[in-house]
Amino acid sequence: MIYLFCTLGFIGGFILGQMVLAVLLHGKTRDELLENKSLRWYGLLNWIFAIGGASSSMIVYQQFFLS
């Protein structure tokens, strides 16, 4: 059951990260996204959200379902 919660949290965090990136990179052109090397760090932000979602769902599972 913990695997299900972590997987759903990871997917939810990944989707949340994609939404944040869509807002942050809204005004950028396609060429600017492909050529600007400093924008590569924004991809790491998405993975941080995904890992945070998995971690938070694991904490919620431990707090509320393992009593």
Secondary structure, 3 states (H helix, E strand, C coil): CHHHHHHHHHHHHHHHHHHHHHHHCCCCCHHHHHHCHHHHHHHHHHHHHHHHHHHHHHHHHHHHHCC
